[in-house]
Amino acid sequence: MNRMTLLVLVPLFLVTMGNYCGPDIIDDAGFQFWCGDQLCAWTLEEGAVRKVTTWHEHDYAVELVGAPVILSQRATESSPRCVRIEIIADAEESAMLSIAIDVDGNGLNDWSARIFGEGFQSMAWELRGNSAPAVGSIFTLMKEGEGRAVVAQLRASSECEGDG
Protein backbone atom coordinates (compact mmCIF):
# COMPACT_ATOMS: atom_id res chain seq x y z
CA MET A 1 0.00 0.00 0.00
CA ASN A 2 1.52 3.33 -0.98
CA ARG A 3 1.57 6.45 1.17
CA MET A 4 -1.20 8.23 -0.80
CA THR A 5 -3.60 5.31 -0.35
CA LEU A 6 -2.88 5.28 3.38
CA LEU A 7 -3.58 9.04 3.63
CA VAL A 8 -7.01 8.49 2.06
CA LEU A 9 -7.92 5.33 3.98
CA VAL A 10 -7.05 6.57 7.47
CA PRO A 11 -9.46 9.55 7.44
CA LEU A 12 -12.14 7.35 5.83
CA PHE A 13 -11.66 4.76 8.57
CA LEU A 14 -11.94 7.43 11.27
CA VAL A 15 -15.15 8.81 9.77
CA THR A 16 -16.80 5.39 9.49
CA MET A 17 -15.67 4.36 12.99
CA GLY A 18 -17.40 7.38 14.60
CA ASN A 19 -20.63 6.74 16.46
CA TYR A 20 -24.06 7.01 14.91
CA CYS A 21 -24.88 10.41 16.37
CA GLY A 22 -25.03 13.60 14.35
CA PRO A 23 -23.55 16.98 15.18
CA ASP A 24 -23.26 18.09 18.79
CA ILE A 25 -25.74 20.75 19.82
CA ILE A 26 -23.63 22.00 22.73
CA ASP A 27 -19.95 22.99 22.79
CA ASP A 28 -17.13 21.24 24.67
CA ALA A 29 -18.98 18.04 25.48
CA GLY A 30 -15.79 16.63 27.01
CA PHE A 31 -14.95 19.56 29.33
CA GLN A 32 -11.52 19.88 27.68
CA PHE A 33 -11.35 23.66 27.15
CA TRP A 34 -10.45 25.77 30.17
CA CYS A 35 -9.97 29.53 30.38
CA GLY A 36 -7.78 29.75 33.45
CA ASP A 37 -9.64 27.98 36.24
CA GLN A 38 -13.05 28.12 34.52
CA LEU A 39 -14.59 26.23 31.62
CA CYS A 40 -14.60 28.29 28.40
CA ALA A 41 -17.89 27.05 26.92
CA TRP A 42 -19.89 26.59 30.13
CA THR A 43 -21.25 29.27 32.48
CA LEU A 44 -20.65 28.72 36.18
CA GLU A 45 -23.83 30.19 37.68
CA GLU A 46 -23.17 29.15 41.26
CA GLY A 47 -20.51 27.34 43.27
CA ALA A 48 -17.07 26.16 42.22
CA VAL A 49 -15.51 23.76 39.71
CA ARG A 50 -12.05 22.38 39.20
CA LYS A 51 -10.22 20.66 36.35
CA VAL A 52 -9.41 17.03 37.13
CA THR A 53 -8.21 14.05 35.15
CA THR A 54 -10.32 11.03 34.29
CA TRP A 55 -9.04 7.49 33.78
CA HIS A 56 -6.31 8.97 31.54
CA GLU A 57 -3.91 11.68 32.73
CA HIS A 58 -4.36 13.77 29.53
CA ASP A 59 -8.17 13.52 29.46
CA TYR A 60 -9.83 16.19 31.57
CA ALA A 61 -13.13 16.35 33.36
CA VAL A 62 -14.90 18.86 35.56
CA GLU A 63 -15.36 18.31 39.28
CA LEU A 64 -18.27 20.14 40.84
CA VAL A 65 -16.89 21.27 44.21
CA GLY A 66 -19.12 21.76 47.25
CA ALA A 67 -22.81 22.49 46.97
CA PRO A 68 -24.73 23.93 45.36
CA VAL A 69 -23.02 24.05 41.96
CA ILE A 70 -24.78 25.06 38.75
CA LEU A 71 -23.18 24.92 35.28
CA SER A 72 -25.14 25.85 32.16
CA GLN A 73 -24.85 26.27 28.41
CA ARG A 74 -27.19 27.25 25.57
CA ALA A 75 -27.65 24.84 22.68
CA THR A 76 -25.95 25.97 19.46
CA GLU A 77 -27.75 23.59 17.08
CA SER A 78 -31.14 21.91 16.93
CA SER A 79 -32.86 18.85 15.54
CA PRO A 80 -36.50 18.61 14.48
CA ARG A 81 -36.61 14.88 15.26
CA CYS A 82 -34.57 13.77 18.22
CA VAL A 83 -31.69 14.63 20.55
CA ARG A 84 -29.57 11.98 22.22
CA ILE A 85 -28.01 12.99 25.53
CA GLU A 86 -25.03 10.99 26.78
CA ILE A 87 -23.22 11.57 30.04
CA ILE A 88 -20.21 9.92 31.63
CA ALA A 89 -19.87 10.76 35.31
CA ASP A 90 -18.39 9.56 38.56
CA ALA A 91 -20.98 10.78 41.04
CA GLU A 92 -21.83 9.62 44.53
CA GLU A 93 -25.57 9.44 45.17
CA SER A 94 -25.11 11.95 48.03
CA ALA A 95 -23.90 14.54 45.50
CA MET A 96 -27.47 14.78 44.18
CA LEU A 97 -26.18 15.49 40.67
CA SER A 98 -28.71 16.06 37.91
CA ILE A 99 -29.03 17.32 34.37
CA ALA A 100 -31.91 19.54 33.32
CA ILE A 101 -33.01 21.13 30.05
CA ASP A 102 -35.08 24.27 29.63
CA VAL A 103 -36.24 23.55 26.07
CA ASP A 104 -37.79 26.94 25.30
CA GLY A 105 -35.53 29.16 27.42
CA ASN A 106 -38.36 30.40 29.65
CA GLY A 107 -36.53 29.68 32.92
CA LEU A 108 -38.45 26.47 33.69
CA ASN A 109 -36.90 23.03 33.27
CA ASP A 110 -38.87 20.89 30.82
CA TRP A 111 -36.82 17.72 31.39
CA SER A 112 -34.44 16.46 34.08
CA ALA A 113 -32.70 13.28 35.22
CA ARG A 114 -30.63 12.26 38.24
CA ILE A 115 -27.06 11.13 37.62
CA PHE A 116 -25.21 8.80 39.94
CA GLY A 117 -22.84 5.89 39.81
CA GLU A 118 -19.40 5.65 41.29
CA GLY A 119 -16.53 4.92 38.94
CA PHE A 120 -17.37 6.75 35.68
CA GLN A 121 -20.71 5.36 34.61
CA SER A 122 -22.38 6.09 31.27
CA MET A 123 -26.04 7.08 30.95
CA ALA A 124 -28.07 8.08 27.87
CA TRP A 125 -31.52 9.42 27.02
CA GLU A 126 -33.33 10.25 23.78
CA LEU A 127 -35.74 13.17 23.63
CA ARG A 128 -38.13 13.32 20.68
CA GLY A 129 -40.64 15.78 19.26
CA ASN A 130 -41.50 18.86 21.36
CA SER A 131 -39.28 17.72 24.22
CA ALA A 132 -36.17 17.70 21.96
CA PRO A 133 -33.89 20.67 22.70
CA ALA A 134 -33.44 23.31 20.00
CA VAL A 135 -31.18 26.33 19.47
CA GLY A 136 -31.42 28.43 22.63
CA SER A 137 -32.38 25.54 24.92
CA ILE A 138 -30.45 25.69 28.17
CA PHE A 139 -28.59 22.60 29.44
CA THR A 140 -27.87 22.69 33.18
CA LEU A 141 -25.76 20.47 35.42
CA MET A 142 -26.74 20.85 39.08
CA LYS A 143 -25.08 19.46 42.19
CA GLU A 144 -27.10 19.88 45.37
CA GLY A 145 -25.27 17.61 47.86
CA GLU A 146 -21.78 17.41 49.29
CA GLY A 147 -20.76 14.09 47.68
CA ARG A 148 -18.14 13.74 44.92
CA ALA A 149 -19.30 14.59 41.39
CA VAL A 150 -16.99 14.51 38.36
CA VAL A 151 -18.38 14.77 34.82
CA ALA A 152 -16.17 13.58 31.96
CA GLN A 153 -18.68 14.06 29.14
CA LEU A 154 -22.06 15.63 28.52
CA ARG A 155 -22.86 15.21 24.86
CA ALA A 156 -26.10 16.16 23.12
CA SER A 157 -26.26 15.15 19.48
CA SER A 158 -28.90 15.82 16.87
CA GLU A 159 -29.64 12.27 15.82
CA CYS A 160 -30.75 9.20 17.70
CA GLU A 161 -30.26 5.49 17.41
CA GLY A 162 -32.50 4.09 14.70
CA ASP A 163 -32.86 7.43 12.86
CA GLY A 164 -31.90 7.10 9.30
LOMARNU-338434 format. One record per residue (C-alpha): residue number from 0; residue in three letters; x, y, z. Coordinates in steps of 0.05 Angstrom, whole numbers. Example, Ala and Ser with C-alpha at 12.3 -4.5 7.8 and 13.67 -1.06 7.14 Angstrom:
# LOMARNU-338434
   num   residu        u        v        w
     0      ala      246      -90      156
     1      ser      273      -21      143
END
This chain:
# LOMARNU-338434
   num   residu        u        v        w
     0      met        0        0        0
     1      asn       30       67      -20
     2      arg       31      129       23
     3      met      -24      165      -16
     4      thr      -72      106       -7
     5      leu      -58      106       68
     6      leu      -72      181       73
     7      val     -140      170       41
     8      leu     -158      107       80
     9      val     -141      131      149
    10      pro     -189      191      149
    11      leu     -243      147      117
    12      phe     -233       95      171
    13      leu     -239      149      225
    14      val     -303      176      195
    15      thr     -336      108      190
    16      met     -313       87      260
    17      gly     -348      148      292
    18      asn     -413      135      329
    19      tyr     -481      140      298
    20      cys     -498      208      327
    21      gly     -501      272      287
    22      pro     -471      340      304
    23      asp     -465      362      376
    24      ile     -515      415      396
    25      ile     -473      440      455
    26      asp     -399      460      456
    27      asp     -343      425      493
    28      ala     -380      361      510
    29      gly     -316      333      540
    30      phe     -299      391      587
    31      gln     -230      398      554
    32      phe     -227      473      543
    33      trp     -209      515      603
    34      cys     -199      591      608
    35      gly     -156      595      669
    36      asp     -193      560      725
    37      gln     -261      562      690
    38      leu     -292      525      632
    39      cys     -292      566      568
    40      ala     -358      541      538
    41      trp     -398      532      603
    42      thr     -425      585      650
    43      leu     -413      574      724
    44      glu     -477      604      754
    45      glu     -463      583      825
    46      gly     -410      547      865
    47      ala     -341      523      844
    48      val     -310      475      794
    49      arg     -241      448      784
    50      lys     -204      413      727
    51      val     -188      341      743
    52      thr     -164      281      703
    53      thr     -206      221      686
    54      trp     -181      150      676
    55      his     -126      179      631
    56      glu      -78      234      655
    57      his      -87      275      591
    58      asp     -163      270      589
    59      tyr     -197      324      631
    60      ala     -263      327      667
    61      val     -298      377      711
    62      glu     -307      366      786
    63      leu     -365      403      817
    64      val     -338      425      884
    65      gly     -382      435      945
    66      ala     -456      450      939
    67      pro     -495      479      907
    68      val     -460      481      839
    69      ile     -496      501      775
    70      leu     -464      498      706
    71      ser     -503      517      643
    72      gln     -497      525      568
    73      arg     -544      545      511
    74      ala     -553      497      454
    75      thr     -519      519      389
    76      glu     -555      472      342
    77      ser     -623      438      339
    78      ser     -657      377      311
    79      pro     -730      372      290
    80      arg     -732      298      305
    81      cys     -691      275      364
    82      val     -634      293      411
    83      arg     -591      240      444
    84      ile     -560      260      511
    85      glu     -501      220      536
    86      ile     -464      231      601
    87      ile     -404      198      633
    88      ala     -397      215      706
    89      asp     -368      191      771
    90      ala     -420      216      821
    91      glu     -437      192      891
    92      glu     -511      189      903
    93      ser     -502      239      961
    94      ala     -478      291      910
    95      met     -549      296      884
    96      leu     -524      310      813
    97      ser     -574      321      758
    98      ile     -581      346      687
    99      ala     -638      391      666
   100      ile     -660      423      601
   101      asp     -702      485      593
   102      val     -725      471      521
   103      asp     -756      539      506
   104      gly     -711      583      548
   105      asn     -767      608      593
   106      gly     -731      594      658
   107      leu     -769      529      674
   108      asn     -738      461      665
   109      asp     -777      418      616
   110      trp     -736      354      628
   111      ser     -689      329      682
   112      ala     -654      266      704
   113      arg     -613      245      765
   114      ile     -541      223      752
   115      phe     -504      176      799
   116      gly     -457      118      796
   117      glu     -388      113      826
   118      gly     -331       98      779
   119      phe     -347      135      714
   120      gln     -414      107      692
   121      ser     -448      122      625
   122      met     -521      142      619
   123      ala     -561      162      557
   124      trp     -630      188      540
   125      glu     -667      205      476
   126      leu     -715      263      473
   127      arg     -763      266      414
   128      gly     -813      316      385
   129      asn     -830      377      427
   130      ser     -786      354      484
   131      ala     -723      354      439
   132      pro     -678      413      454
   133      ala     -669      466      400
   134      val     -624      527      389
   135      gly     -628      569      453
   136      ser     -648      511      498
   137      ile     -609      514      563
   138      phe     -572      452      589
   139      thr     -557      454      664
   140      leu     -515      409      708
   141      met     -535      417      782
   142      lys     -502      389      844
   143      glu     -542      398      907
   144      gly     -505      352      957
   145      glu     -436      348      986
   146      gly     -415      282      954
   147      arg     -363      275      898
   148      ala     -386      292      828
   149      val     -340      290      767
   150      val     -368      295      696
   151      ala     -323      272      639
   152      gln     -374      281      583
   153      leu     -441      313      570
   154      arg     -457      304      497
   155      ala     -522      323      462
   156      ser     -525      303      390
   157      ser     -578      316      337
   158      glu     -593      245      316
   159      cys     -615      184      354
   160      glu     -605      110      348
   161      gly     -650       82      294
   162      asp     -657      149      257
   163      gly     -638      142      186
END
